[in-house]
């Protein structure tokens, strides 16, 4: 009977040890699951932050595109105004050529009545004044547009800088997300081993 009692005692002792091991494993699994849950929550939070930063980046890039489109439109207008200036200059050249011809005729006909010639010269003089005024106005418009274009380019440069900063933040969040995912994987591995 002592042998049987001793065997029962050892058996019960082994069962208790086994139960202690099971309880210890359960505690490890519980801790690992809690760590896994925290890591998953952290990953989710970082992913949401990264998504929000990406939305900021997209918005900033759209703003840059709008600025670039606006600068292109202003450049087109500058080109149109430059064409107007060139046409006005061509008109001045033509009027000047006509004035030269009239002056030549006036010198040839100096012995006759010059009143009609004088009227034509006066008319051409008025045309030259008007063309000159048109050129002045066009040049002022070109200068104003060039100033707007330069300002738009500065705004575009600032927006590009914002995009770079946002991209850096997104990159940092993505690094944190990767680290969190690594920790999640490690916790899951511990749970699997337990």
Beta strands, then each sheet from edge to edge (+ up, - down):
end
